[in-house]
Amino acid sequence: MGTPDFAVPSLRVLLEEKEQVEVIGVVTQPDRPKGRKKVLTPPPVKVEALNHDLPVFQPQKLRSEEGIRRVLELQPDLIVTAAYGQILPEPVLEAPKYGCINVHASLLPKYRGGAPIHHAIINGEKETGVTIMYMVKALDAGDMLLQRAIPITSEDNVGTMHDKLANLGAELLKEVLPSILDGTVQAVPQDDEQATFAPNITREDEKIDWKRSARELDCQIRGLCPWPVAYTMWKGKPFKIWKASVVNEETQDEPGTVIRLDADGIVVATGNGMLRLTEVQPSGKKPMSAKQFINGRQMKAGDRFGD
């Protein structure tokens, strides 16, 4: 059970482990409209599954009577989920002989929830990782089977960490499968008192508050790139910031003030330090380098970003 690109490496690993497992079905989210033209588009896991002639089931609600029935009819020995996007109902959780396991992109019990990669980067964490765990009724609270950490560098964003963690998740899944199937796996309970949460990103999370420090804003921008992308306001319209870097200089100017325009980008005052914007997206336009934006529009030192 999985939906986005993150889940594809895990599906591929299961398909490769033919001596241990047989993939008898794939459950994923329904096709969704995508892009400005709202073209109905299948999720990446469905595309991968159909490439291998696997049966695919796409319930609107897995918790529905039909959703539960269709899964139970498959009589799975083991259910593996990776970013599926729906809560598994109790009859499904209890059905498989070897249980239901999840490939989760955080070092549990930190960052339970739907956006662990985003929040880890936004919060300035130095590392994150993947946890393979048993699924229970509570959100990402099951016993842990295997966990591994990897560093978050100052250059990483959601896109780069997503790919690293998707591949790491597949590696850990391959590593833990034998012990699950032979009954030797050692499950470790989570410490609920250490739990933190990573809810889905909201529009408010995307908005830049220039009163925050340059370091915090750099983490926010990287933690929202390449989706859904941080934004501010410029001349009354949303202005997305795809890439920025901290400038090691101080300023007394009001946060959000354009300090200077140079060959490397747009330098802006923050609540503590300055930030250089290097890749931006004005309203109604495609992403572009800050240099391209400066060349084509009227912007000068002293202009202000924000409401």
Disulfide bonds with the S-S distance in Angstrom:
none
